[in-house]
């Protein structure tokens, strides 16, 4: 007799266990993915992880140099952050670590507060504090579901900023490529002013190393695209190894070539951060948070679509945020998902974030045992790796495309491009993002609308009379379509437009408002509708509403502006434009009969039309 009760208890326990497993998989997506992997998938992850590790070691050091940090900081940033993302991220192929754009923004924000040469320790502390702040912002955006905020950075703005920043990144390497001393600057004209007077001081061997390195990297890239067998060839690591050997045997240090120098072995212990500088880094942290997430999510979503699985924007924000928060206490710089590394990870056959774990462990072994090998590496080689890596980010084709398709977006792109080059990186992205928001508001405040005419009888089709010259307006019926939400920002403008139309089309008996594109209506918009109805009343006209969605109709009813009477097919609300037009045509025809019948005019003037108008 007690058996059913015992079964209920067992079933309840199993249900709770299943629920706990589901919650664990939501918090740590890797938990749900690993059980689905086959032995072949795990082998592919190991190979992909090792392949990315080979690539990320030289890149990590190069991007650390771009951020004006020591090479070991770039290597540290490829260990714990990658492990954290491997546990929390929803993209199975995204490769996290230092990237060029974030490194450049880091340098732009920190060099105003500390000199990376004379105040190396303070500068490194600020870089880690910046990583912590970026992580906190991204985590908060994930917790409060604010990922929509990054949508205000439109594609043209990002394209213009990225192209200009890539140029600035390349020019910032001139000092290492030419072996000359240049002041740190992120503005094109300032870099040019300081570079040309110093060209005569170019170090010949350094420039030779840089040129040969770039020729090799560009050539290797071209060959890898054509020869499938060489797609996984670690060109950057091969170059670094060859350069170290050449430096050792050729005694580059004695020849005056600038080398990386001492790179400490071992993983750093946790350290405290300079909390008093939080206010100074707020703008830089916000900019990096948005741009880093956009870059990371773009590549994650692209790969996920190819592999037919979903990436969660909120979970990605949480994962990237915690990557930076954890890494900040271990001398890491801000990190995010990178295009080139993720592409290599994907092409190498990664099936899950287990590949990221393999990469992190591999880099950790390098940090613990192999860092002394990099002391003889010429800085010109790292500069060459950076220049080649960012060369693909300059996109002039987008400008040509927008010239043909959208001049307004082209203007935004050029503003972002110009301001980033000549005003500054942070200033450029902020100005362009601000202008992008202004244009968004302008489109909302000045909504598109159209007077519709009939272009087909069976079935009846109505289109914009300005775009379709053959469209015919119906006698006594004015059809107007609003293509935007009706709310406080555009309500007055819409109301004025409707008043103007009512006066312009004097013979109209019924105005039909097509609201199929009105997604939202607030109380201000409802008041504007009320004002329009009164205008119809004053001119002895009816107003019908067609295809407005439920929330808009609810708003009008709550405001007690207009309530449907009886069957909706009788108005003033109509489910389809066709129903509204048919009813409007009947009213317009009856009104025409009354106006043409002398015996009915007195009756009309005594208030019949007003009573009809009350229906709306």
C-alpha positions as CSV (number, residue, x, y, z in Angstrom):
1,X,0.0,0.0,0.0
2,X,2.9,2.4,0.6
3,X,4.6,1.6,-2.7
4,X,2.8,4.4,-4.7
5,X,3.9,6.9,-2.1
6,X,7.5,5.7,-2.3
7,X,7.4,5.9,-6.0
8,X,6.1,9.5,-5.7
9,X,9.1,10.3,-3.5
10,X,11.5,8.8,-5.9
11,X,9.9,10.6,-8.8
12,X,10.1,13.8,-6.9
13,X,13.8,13.3,-6.2
14,X,14.5,12.5,-9.8
15,X,12.6,15.6,-10.9
16,X,14.6,17.8,-8.5
17,X,17.8,16.2,-9.7
18,X,16.9,16.9,-13.3
19,X,15.9,20.4,-12.5
20,X,19.3,20.9,-10.7
21,X,21.1,19.5,-13.7
22,X,19.3,21.9,-16.0
23,X,20.1,24.9,-13.8
24,X,23.7,23.8,-13.7
25,X,23.8,23.5,-17.5
26,X,22.3,27.0,-17.8
27,X,24.9,28.5,-15.6
28,X,27.8,26.4,-17.0
29,X,26.9,25.5,-20.6
30,X,30.0,23.3,-21.0
31,X,28.3,20.8,-18.5
32,X,25.5,20.2,-21.0
33,X,27.8,20.0,-24.0
34,X,30.5,17.6,-22.9
35,X,28.3,14.6,-22.4
36,X,27.2,14.9,-26.0
37,X,30.8,14.7,-27.3
38,X,32.1,11.6,-29.0
39,X,35.7,10.5,-28.8
40,X,36.3,12.0,-32.3
41,X,34.9,15.3,-31.1
42,X,37.2,15.3,-28.1
43,X,40.2,14.6,-30.3
44,X,39.2,17.5,-32.6
45,X,38.9,19.8,-29.6
46,X,42.4,18.8,-28.4
47,X,43.9,19.5,-31.9
48,X,42.0,22.8,-32.2
49,X,43.1,23.9,-28.8
50,X,46.8,23.2,-29.5
51,X,46.5,24.9,-32.9
52,X,45.1,28.1,-31.3
53,X,47.7,28.0,-28.5
54,X,50.4,28.1,-31.2
55,X,48.8,31.2,-32.6
56,X,47.8,32.9,-29.4
57,X,51.3,32.9,-27.8
58,X,52.9,35.4,-30.3
59,X,49.6,37.3,-30.7
60,X,49.2,37.7,-27.0
61,X,52.6,39.2,-26.6
62,X,52.1,41.4,-29.7
63,X,48.7,42.8,-28.5
64,X,50.2,43.4,-25.0
65,X,52.9,45.5,-26.7
66,X,50.1,47.4,-28.6
67,X,48.5,48.2,-25.3
68,X,52.0,49.4,-24.1
69,X,52.1,46.5,-21.6
70,X,54.8,43.9,-21.0
71,X,54.6,40.7,-23.1
72,X,53.9,38.5,-20.1
73,X,50.7,40.4,-19.4
74,X,49.4,39.3,-22.8
75,X,50.3,35.7,-22.0
76,X,48.6,35.9,-18.6
77,X,45.5,37.1,-20.4
78,X,45.4,33.9,-22.4
79,X,45.1,31.6,-19.4
80,X,42.4,32.3,-16.7
81,X,40.1,34.4,-19.0
82,X,40.1,31.6,-21.5
83,X,39.3,29.0,-18.8
84,X,36.5,31.1,-17.4
85,X,34.9,31.5,-20.8
86,X,35.3,27.8,-21.5
87,X,33.0,27.1,-18.5
88,X,30.5,29.9,-19.0
89,X,30.4,30.7,-22.7
90,X,27.7,29.5,-25.1
91,X,29.8,29.7,-28.3
92,X,31.6,26.4,-28.8
93,X,34.3,27.9,-31.1
94,X,34.9,31.4,-29.8
95,X,38.5,32.0,-28.9
96,X,38.9,34.6,-26.1
97,X,42.0,36.7,-25.5
98,X,43.7,40.0,-26.2
99,X,42.6,41.7,-29.5
100,X,44.0,44.6,-31.4
101,X,41.0,47.0,-31.0
102,X,40.7,46.5,-27.3
103,X,44.5,46.8,-26.9
104,X,44.5,50.1,-28.7
105,X,41.6,51.5,-26.7
106,X,43.4,50.3,-23.5
107,X,46.5,52.2,-24.5
108,X,44.5,55.3,-25.5
109,X,42.8,55.4,-22.1
110,X,45.8,54.6,-19.9
111,X,48.6,56.7,-21.3
112,X,46.8,59.8,-20.1
113,X,47.1,58.5,-16.5
114,X,50.5,56.8,-16.4
115,X,53.7,56.5,-18.5
116,X,54.1,52.9,-19.5
117,X,57.9,53.2,-19.6
118,X,58.7,55.1,-16.4
119,X,55.6,54.0,-14.4
120,X,55.4,50.4,-15.6
121,X,53.9,49.0,-12.4
122,X,51.3,51.7,-12.1
123,X,50.4,51.4,-15.8
124,X,49.9,47.6,-15.4
125,X,47.8,48.1,-12.3
126,X,45.5,50.5,-14.3
127,X,45.3,48.0,-17.1
128,X,44.0,45.3,-14.7
129,X,41.6,47.8,-13.1
130,X,40.3,48.6,-16.5
131,X,39.8,44.9,-17.2
132,X,37.9,44.6,-13.9
133,X,35.6,47.6,-14.8
134,X,34.9,46.2,-18.3
135,X,34.0,42.9,-16.7
136,X,31.7,44.6,-14.1
137,X,29.9,46.6,-16.8
138,X,29.5,43.5,-19.1
139,X,28.3,41.4,-16.2
140,X,25.8,44.0,-15.1
141,X,24.5,44.3,-18.7
142,X,24.0,40.5,-18.7
143,X,22.3,40.4,-15.3
144,X,19.9,43.2,-16.2
145,X,19.4,42.1,-19.8
146,X,20.8,45.3,-21.3
147,X,22.4,43.7,-24.3
148,X,20.1,45.8,-26.5
149,X,22.2,48.9,-25.6
150,X,25.0,47.9,-27.8
151,X,22.7,48.0,-30.8
152,X,23.0,51.8,-30.8
153,X,26.4,51.3,-32.4
154,X,25.3,50.7,-35.9
155,X,27.3,48.8,-38.5
156,X,28.4,51.9,-40.4
157,X,29.7,53.5,-37.2
158,X,31.6,50.3,-36.3
159,X,33.0,50.0,-39.8
160,X,34.3,53.5,-39.9
161,X,35.7,53.3,-36.4
162,X,37.4,49.9,-37.1
163,X,38.9,51.0,-40.3
164,X,40.3,54.2,-38.8
165,X,41.5,52.4,-35.7
166,X,43.3,49.7,-37.8
167,X,45.2,52.5,-39.5
168,X,46.1,54.1,-36.2
169,X,47.2,50.6,-34.9
170,X,49.4,50.1,-37.9
171,X,51.0,53.6,-37.6
172,X,51.5,53.1,-33.9
173,X,54.0,50.4,-34.8
174,X,56.3,52.7,-36.8
175,X,58.7,53.1,-33.9
176,X,59.3,49.4,-33.7
177,X,59.3,48.8,-37.4
178,X,61.8,51.6,-38.2
179,X,63.8,51.3,-34.9
180,X,63.2,55.0,-34.0
181,X,61.9,56.9,-31.0
182,X,58.5,58.4,-31.4
183,X,56.2,59.9,-28.8
184,X,53.0,57.9,-28.1
185,X,50.0,59.4,-29.9
186,X,46.8,58.1,-31.4
187,X,46.0,60.9,-33.8
188,X,47.0,60.6,-37.5
189,X,48.4,64.1,-38.0
190,X,50.4,64.0,-34.7
191,X,51.9,60.7,-35.7
192,X,52.9,62.1,-39.1
193,X,54.4,65.2,-37.5
194,X,56.6,63.2,-35.2
195,X,57.5,60.5,-37.7
196,X,58.8,62.3,-40.8
197,X,61.5,64.3,-38.9
198,X,62.8,61.0,-37.5
199,X,63.0,59.0,-40.7
200,X,66.7,59.8,-41.2
201,X,67.4,57.9,-37.9
202,X,65.9,54.6,-39.2
203,X,67.8,51.6,-38.0
204,X,68.6,49.6,-41.1
205,X,68.6,46.1,-39.7
206,X,65.4,46.7,-37.7
207,X,63.6,47.8,-40.8
208,X,65.0,44.9,-42.8
209,X,63.6,42.5,-40.1
210,X,60.2,44.2,-40.2
211,X,59.9,44.1,-44.0
212,X,61.0,40.5,-44.2
213,X,58.5,39.6,-41.5
214,X,55.6,41.3,-43.1
215,X,56.5,39.8,-46.5
216,X,56.6,36.3,-45.0
217,X,53.2,36.8,-43.1
218,X,51.4,38.3,-46.1
219,X,52.8,35.6,-48.4
220,X,51.9,32.8,-45.9
221,X,48.4,34.1,-45.7
222,X,48.0,34.1,-49.4
223,X,49.4,30.6,-49.8
224,X,47.3,29.2,-46.9
225,X,44.2,30.5,-48.7
226,X,45.1,28.5,-51.9
227,X,46.6,25.4,-50.4
228,X,44.2,23.5,-48.1
229,X,47.0,21.4,-46.5
230,X,48.7,24.5,-45.2
231,X,45.6,26.2,-43.6
232,X,46.7,25.2,-40.1
233,X,50.3,26.2,-40.7
234,X,51.4,28.3,-37.6
235,X,53.0,31.1,-39.6
236,X,53.3,33.6,-36.7
237,X,54.9,31.0,-34.4
238,X,57.2,29.9,-37.2
239,X,58.2,33.5,-37.7
240,X,58.8,34.1,-34.0
241,X,60.9,30.9,-33.7
242,X,63.0,31.9,-36.8
243,X,63.4,35.4,-35.5
244,X,64.6,34.2,-32.0
245,X,67.1,31.9,-33.6
246,X,68.4,34.6,-36.0
247,X,68.6,37.0,-33.1
248,X,70.6,34.6,-31.0
249,X,73.1,33.6,-33.7
250,X,73.3,37.1,-35.3
251,X,73.6,38.9,-31.9
252,X,70.9,41.4,-32.8
253,X,71.2,43.0,-29.4
254,X,74.8,44.1,-30.1
255,X,73.7,45.4,-33.5
256,X,71.2,47.8,-31.8
257,X,68.0,45.9,-32.6
258,X,65.4,46.4,-29.8
259,X,64.4,43.1,-28.2
260,X,61.5,42.0,-26.0
261,X,63.9,41.5,-23.1
262,X,63.3,39.6,-19.9
263,X,59.9,37.8,-19.6
264,X,59.3,36.5,-16.1
265,X,58.5,32.8,-15.6
266,X,55.7,31.5,-13.5
267,X,52.1,32.6,-13.1
268,X,51.4,35.7,-11.0
269,X,49.9,35.7,-7.6
270,X,46.6,37.6,-7.0
271,X,47.1,41.3,-6.4
272,X,45.1,44.4,-5.4
273,X,43.9,47.0,-7.8
274,X,44.1,50.9,-7.6
275,X,40.5,51.5,-6.7
276,X,41.0,55.2,-6.4
277,X,41.4,55.5,-10.2
278,X,37.9,54.0,-11.0
279,X,36.5,57.4,-12.0
280,X,39.3,58.2,-14.4
281,X,38.7,55.0,-16.4
282,X,34.9,55.1,-16.6
283,X,34.6,56.3,-20.1
284,X,37.3,54.0,-21.4
285,X,35.7,51.0,-19.7
286,X,32.3,51.8,-21.1
287,X,33.6,52.1,-24.7
288,X,35.6,48.9,-24.4
289,X,32.7,47.0,-22.9
290,X,30.4,47.8,-25.8
291,X,32.9,47.4,-28.6
292,X,34.4,44.2,-27.2
293,X,31.0,42.6,-26.8
294,X,30.0,43.6,-30.3
295,X,33.1,42.1,-31.8
296,X,32.9,38.9,-29.8
297,X,29.1,38.3,-30.3
298,X,29.4,39.0,-34.0
299,X,31.9,36.2,-34.6
300,X,30.2,33.9,-32.2
301,X,26.8,34.3,-33.9
302,X,28.3,33.9,-37.3
303,X,29.9,30.5,-36.4
304,X,26.8,29.4,-34.5
305,X,24.6,30.0,-37.5
306,X,26.9,27.9,-39.7
307,X,26.9,25.1,-37.1
308,X,23.1,25.3,-36.4
309,X,23.1,26.1,-32.7
310,X,22.1,29.1,-30.6
311,X,24.3,31.6,-28.7
312,X,22.7,33.5,-25.8
313,X,23.6,37.2,-25.8
314,X,22.9,37.5,-22.1
315,X,25.0,34.5,-21.2
316,X,27.8,35.8,-23.5
317,X,27.9,39.1,-21.6
318,X,28.1,37.2,-18.3
319,X,30.9,35.0,-19.6
320,X,32.9,37.8,-21.1
321,X,32.3,39.9,-18.0
322,X,33.5,37.3,-15.6
323,X,36.5,36.5,-17.8
324,X,37.7,40.1,-17.3
325,X,36.7,40.3,-13.6
326,X,38.7,37.1,-12.7
327,X,41.7,38.0,-15.0
328,X,42.0,41.5,-13.5
329,X,43.4,40.1,-10.2
330,X,46.1,38.2,-12.1
331,X,47.7,41.0,-14.1
332,X,45.5,40.5,-17.2
333,X,44.5,43.2,-19.7
334,X,40.9,43.5,-21.0
335,X,40.0,40.5,-23.3
336,X,37.2,39.5,-25.7
337,X,36.5,37.0,-28.5
338,X,38.7,37.6,-31.5
339,X,37.9,37.1,-35.2
340,X,41.2,35.6,-36.4
341,X,41.7,33.2,-33.5
342,X,38.0,32.1,-33.5
343,X,38.3,31.4,-37.3
344,X,41.4,29.3,-36.7
345,X,39.7,27.5,-33.9
346,X,36.7,26.7,-36.1
347,X,38.7,25.6,-39.1
348,X,40.9,23.4,-36.8
349,X,37.7,21.4,-35.9
350,X,36.7,22.7,-32.5
351,X,33.5,21.1,-31.3
352,X,33.1,22.6,-27.9
353,X,34.7,25.0,-25.4
354,X,36.9,22.1,-24.3
355,X,39.2,23.4,-27.1
356,X,39.5,26.6,-25.1
357,X,40.5,24.7,-22.0
358,X,43.3,23.0,-24.0
359,X,44.5,26.3,-25.3
360,X,44.6,27.8,-21.7
361,X,46.5,24.8,-20.3
362,X,49.0,25.0,-23.2
363,X,49.6,28.7,-22.7
364,X,50.0,28.1,-18.9
365,X,52.8,25.6,-19.6
366,X,54.5,28.2,-21.8
367,X,54.2,30.8,-19.0
368,X,55.6,28.4,-16.4
369,X,58.5,27.0,-18.4
370,X,59.2,28.6,-21.8
371,X,59.1,32.4,-21.3
372,X,62.9,32.9,-21.2
373,X,63.0,31.8,-24.8
374,X,61.3,35.0,-25.9
375,X,63.9,37.4,-24.5
376,X,65.8,37.5,-27.8
377,X,62.7,38.2,-29.9
378,X,63.0,41.5,-31.9
379,X,60.2,44.0,-31.2
380,X,60.0,44.6,-35.0
381,X,58.6,41.0,-35.4
382,X,55.8,41.7,-32.9
383,X,55.1,45.0,-34.7
384,X,54.9,43.1,-38.0
385,X,52.5,40.6,-36.6
386,X,50.2,43.4,-35.5
387,X,50.3,45.3,-38.8
388,X,49.5,42.1,-40.8
389,X,46.7,41.2,-38.4
390,X,44.9,44.5,-38.5
391,X,45.3,45.0,-42.3
392,X,42.2,43.0,-42.9
393,X,40.2,45.4,-40.7
394,X,40.4,48.4,-43.1
395,X,37.3,48.1,-45.2
396,X,37.0,50.7,-48.0
397,X,34.6,48.5,-49.9
398,X,31.9,49.3,-47.3
399,X,32.3,53.0,-48.2
400,X,31.7,52.2,-51.9
401,X,28.7,50.1,-51.0
402,X,27.1,52.7,-48.9
403,X,27.7,55.4,-51.5
404,X,25.4,53.4,-53.8
405,X,22.8,52.3,-51.2
406,X,22.6,54.7,-48.2
407,X,24.2,58.2,-48.1
408,X,23.0,58.7,-44.5
409,X,24.9,55.6,-43.3
410,X,27.9,56.7,-45.4
411,X,27.9,60.0,-43.6
412,X,27.9,58.2,-40.2
413,X,30.8,56.0,-41.4
414,X,32.8,59.0,-42.5
415,X,32.2,60.8,-39.3
416,X,33.4,57.8,-37.3
417,X,36.3,57.3,-39.6
418,X,37.4,61.0,-39.6
419,X,36.9,61.6,-35.9
420,X,38.8,58.4,-34.9
421,X,41.7,59.4,-37.1
422,X,42.1,63.0,-36.2
423,X,40.3,63.6,-32.9
424,X,41.0,60.4,-31.0
425,X,39.8,56.8,-30.5
426,X,37.4,57.3,-27.6
427,X,36.2,60.6,-28.9
428,X,35.6,59.2,-32.4
429,X,33.4,56.3,-31.3
430,X,31.5,58.5,-28.8
431,X,30.8,61.2,-31.4
432,X,29.8,58.7,-34.1
433,X,27.6,56.8,-31.6
434,X,26.0,60.0,-30.5
435,X,25.2,61.0,-34.1
436,X,23.8,57.5,-34.7
437,X,21.4,58.0,-31.8
438,X,20.4,61.4,-33.0
439,X,19.5,59.9,-36.4
440,X,17.6,57.1,-34.7
441,X,15.6,59.8,-32.7
442,X,15.1,61.8,-35.8
443,X,13.5,58.8,-37.6
444,X,11.3,58.3,-34.6
445,X,10.3,62.0,-34.2
446,X,9.7,62.4,-38.0
447,X,7.9,59.2,-38.8
448,X,7.2,58.0,-42.3
449,X,3.6,58.0,-43.3
450,X,1.7,57.8,-46.6
451,X,-1.6,58.5,-48.2
452,X,-2.8,55.3,-49.8
453,X,-4.6,54.7,-53.1
454,X,-6.0,51.6,-54.7
455,X,-3.9,49.9,-57.3
456,X,-5.9,46.6,-57.6
457,X,-9.5,45.7,-57.3
458,X,-9.6,42.0,-56.7
459,X,-8.2,41.5,-54.2
460,X,-8.1,45.1,-53.2
461,X,-4.5,46.4,-52.7
462,X,-3.6,49.9,-51.4
463,X,-0.2,51.6,-51.8
464,X,1.5,54.9,-51.3
465,X,0.3,57.3,-54.0
466,X,3.7,59.0,-54.2
467,X,5.4,55.7,-55.1
468,X,2.6,54.3,-57.3
469,X,1.4,56.9,-59.8
470,X,-1.4,54.6,-60.9
471,X,-2.9,54.4,-57.4
472,X,-6.4,55.9,-57.3
473,X,-7.8,57.6,-54.2
474,X,-11.4,56.6,-53.4
475,X,-14.1,59.2,-53.6
476,X,-14.8,60.6,-50.2
477,X,-12.3,58.3,-48.4
478,X,-8.8,59.3,-47.3
479,X,-6.6,56.4,-46.3
480,X,-3.5,57.2,-44.3
481,X,-0.9,54.8,-43.1
482,X,1.5,55.6,-40.2
483,X,4.8,53.6,-40.3
484,X,6.0,54.1,-36.8
485,X,5.0,53.9,-33.1
486,X,2.8,56.8,-32.0
487,X,4.3,58.2,-28.8
488,X,5.3,61.4,-27.1
489,X,8.2,62.2,-29.4
490,X,6.2,62.2,-32.7
491,X,2.6,62.6,-31.6
492,X,2.4,66.4,-32.2
493,X,4.0,66.1,-35.6
494,X,1.6,63.4,-36.6
495,X,-1.4,65.3,-35.3
496,X,-0.3,68.4,-37.3
497,X,0.1,66.3,-40.4
498,X,-3.4,64.8,-40.0
499,X,-4.9,68.2,-39.5
500,X,-3.2,69.4,-42.7
501,X,-4.5,66.4,-44.6
502,X,-8.1,67.0,-43.4
503,X,-7.9,70.5,-44.6
504,X,-6.3,69.6,-47.9
505,X,-8.8,66.9,-48.8
506,X,-12.0,68.9,-48.2
507,X,-14.4,66.4,-49.9
508,X,-13.4,63.6,-47.6
509,X,-16.2,62.0,-45.6
510,X,-14.2,59.3,-43.8
511,X,-10.6,59.2,-42.8
512,X,-9.3,55.7,-42.5
513,X,-6.1,55.3,-40.3
514,X,-4.1,52.2,-41.3
515,X,-2.2,51.3,-38.1
516,X,-0.6,48.0,-39.1
517,X,2.9,49.4,-38.6
518,X,2.1,51.2,-35.3
519,X,3.7,48.9,-32.8
520,X,3.2,51.0,-29.8
521,X,1.0,53.9,-28.6
522,X,1.5,55.8,-25.3
523,X,-0.9,58.2,-23.6
524,X,0.5,61.2,-25.5
525,X,-0.1,59.4,-28.8
526,X,-3.7,58.6,-27.6
527,X,-4.3,62.3,-26.8
528,X,-3.1,63.1,-30.3
529,X,-5.6,60.6,-31.7
530,X,-8.3,62.3,-29.6
531,X,-7.3,65.7,-31.0
532,X,-7.6,64.3,-34.5
533,X,-11.0,62.8,-33.8
534,X,-12.2,66.3,-32.6
535,X,-10.8,67.7,-35.8
536,X,-12.9,65.2,-37.8
537,X,-15.9,66.1,-35.7
538,X,-15.4,69.8,-36.4
539,X,-15.3,69.1,-40.2
540,X,-18.2,66.7,-40.0
541,X,-16.1,63.6,-40.9
542,X,-15.8,60.1,-39.5
543,X,-12.5,58.4,-38.4
544,X,-12.0,54.7,-38.7
545,X,-9.1,52.7,-37.4
546,X,-7.8,49.6,-39.3
547,X,-5.4,46.9,-38.3
548,X,-4.3,48.6,-35.1
549,X,-2.9,45.9,-32.7
550,X,-4.4,45.0,-29.5
551,X,-2.2,47.1,-27.2
552,X,-3.0,50.2,-29.2
553,X,-6.7,49.6,-29.1
554,X,-6.4,48.9,-25.4
555,X,-4.7,52.2,-24.9
556,X,-7.5,54.1,-26.7
557,X,-10.1,52.3,-24.7
558,X,-8.4,52.9,-21.4
559,X,-8.2,56.6,-22.2
560,X,-11.9,56.5,-23.0
561,X,-11.2,58.2,-26.3
562,X,-13.0,55.8,-28.6
563,X,-14.8,52.6,-27.7
564,X,-16.0,50.0,-30.2
565,X,-19.8,49.8,-30.5
566,X,-21.1,46.3,-31.1
567,X,-19.4,44.2,-33.8
568,X,-15.9,45.4,-34.8
569,X,-17.0,45.1,-38.4
570,X,-19.2,48.2,-37.8
571,X,-16.2,50.3,-36.6
572,X,-14.6,52.4,-35.5
573,X,-12.0,49.6,-35.1
574,X,-11.6,47.2,-38.0
575,X,-9.5,44.0,-38.2
576,X,-8.6,44.6,-41.8
577,X,-8.1,47.6,-44.0
578,X,-10.5,46.1,-46.6
579,X,-13.3,46.0,-44.0
580,X,-12.6,49.6,-43.0
581,X,-12.6,50.8,-46.6
582,X,-15.8,49.1,-47.5
583,X,-17.6,50.6,-44.6
584,X,-16.0,54.0,-45.4
585,X,-17.2,53.8,-49.0
586,X,-20.8,53.1,-47.8
587,X,-20.7,56.2,-45.5
588,X,-19.1,58.3,-48.2
589,X,-21.8,57.3,-50.7
590,X,-24.6,58.0,-48.3
591,X,-23.1,61.3,-47.4
592,X,-22.8,62.2,-51.1
593,X,-26.5,61.4,-51.5
594,X,-27.5,63.6,-48.6
595,X,-25.4,66.5,-49.8
596,X,-26.9,66.2,-53.4
597,X,-30.5,66.0,-52.1
598,X,-31.6,69.6,-51.2
599,X,-34.3,68.3,-48.9
600,X,-31.7,66.6,-46.8
601,X,-29.4,69.5,-46.3
602,X,-31.4,71.1,-43.5
603,X,-31.5,67.8,-41.7
604,X,-27.6,67.5,-42.0
605,X,-27.1,71.0,-40.7
606,X,-29.3,70.3,-37.7
607,X,-26.8,67.8,-36.3
608,X,-27.0,64.5,-38.1
609,X,-23.4,64.7,-39.2
610,X,-22.3,65.5,-35.7
611,X,-24.1,62.5,-34.4
612,X,-22.3,60.3,-37.0
613,X,-19.0,61.8,-36.0
614,X,-19.7,60.9,-32.4
615,X,-19.3,57.2,-33.5
616,X,-15.6,57.7,-33.9
